[in-house]
Amino acid sequence: MFDIGFWELIIISIIALLVMGPEKLPGLIRDVSKWARTIRRFVTETRNEIERELTFEPDKDLSARISELDDLVKHAPDRIISSEDTPPEK
């Protein structure tokens, strides 16, 4: 993601030590690593979700169910009309 080498990390660490002081540095490192983990997890989940959406292939069984529902919808008005024609039983 970022192209940071060993020497860049050393320079950043020295500057952080001078600015923050040795008392606050462990807390700062913990907070920064927590944010980095959160961002990395978000990026990974987003990438996986996009890949899953792009590789979606409809299930053949799903196609069969949809065509079966289409047939039911086409024939349902006929069944409703035919049941209305017959008088209710007493």
C-alpha positions in Angstrom: 0.0 0.0 0.0 2.6 2.6 1.1 6.1 2.3 0.0 7.8 2.9 3.4 11.2 1.3 4.0 13.2 0.6 7.1 15.0 3.9 7.2 11.9 5.9 6.7 10.3 4.1 9.7 13.4 4.9 11.8 13.3 8.6 10.9 9.5 8.7 11.7 10.1 7.0 15.0 12.9 9.4 16.0 10.7 12.4 15.1 7.8 11.0 17.0 10.0 10.3 20.1 11.3 13.8 20.0 7.8 15.4 19.6 5.6 13.2 21.8 8.2 12.1 24.4 8.9 8.7 25.7 5.8 8.7 28.0 3.2 9.1 25.3 4.9 7.2 22.5 3.6 3.7 23.4 0.0 5.0 23.4 0.6 6.7 20.1 2.0 3.5 18.5 -1.0 1.6 19.8 -3.5 4.1 18.4 -1.8 4.3 15.0 -1.7 0.5 14.7 -5.3 0.2 15.7 -6.3 2.7 13.0 -4.1 0.9 10.5 -5.8 -2.4 11.3 -9.2 -0.8 10.9 -8.4 0.8 7.6 -6.8 -2.4 6.3 -9.8 -4.5 7.4 -12.2 -2.0 5.7 -10.2 -2.1 2.4 -10.0 -5.9 2.4 -13.8 -6.3 3.1 -14.7 -3.8 0.5 -12.4 -5.5 -2.1 -13.9 -8.9 -1.3 -17.5 -7.5 -1.5 -16.8 -5.9 -4.9 -15.2 -9.2 -6.2 -18.1 -11.2 -4.9 -20.6 -8.9 -6.7 -18.6 -8.9 -9.9 -18.3 -12.7 -10.0 -22.0 -13.4 -9.2 -23.4 -16.2 -11.3 -27.1 -16.9 -11.0 -27.9 -20.4 -9.7 -29.6 -22.8 -12.2 -32.0 -23.8 -9.5 -32.9 -20.2 -9.0 -33.7 -19.8 -12.7 -36.0 -22.9 -12.4 -37.8 -21.4 -9.4 -38.2 -18.0 -11.1 -39.8 -19.7 -14.2 -42.1 -21.7 -11.9 -43.2 -18.5 -10.2 -43.8 -16.9 -13.6 -46.1 -19.9 -14.5 -48.0 -19.5 -11.2 -48.5 -15.8 -11.8 -49.7 -16.4 -15.3 -52.3 -19.0 -14.2 -53.3 -17.4 -10.9 -55.9 -15.1 -12.3 -57.6 -18.0 -14.0 -57.8 -19.9 -10.8 -59.2 -16.9 -8.9 -61.9 -16.3 -11.6 -62.9 -19.9 -11.7 -63.3 -20.1 -7.9 -65.4 -16.9 -7.9 -67.8 -18.5 -10.4 -68.8 -21.3 -8.2 -71.3 -20.4 -5.4 -70.1 -20.8 -1.8 -71.2 -23.9 0.0 -73.8 -23.5 2.8 
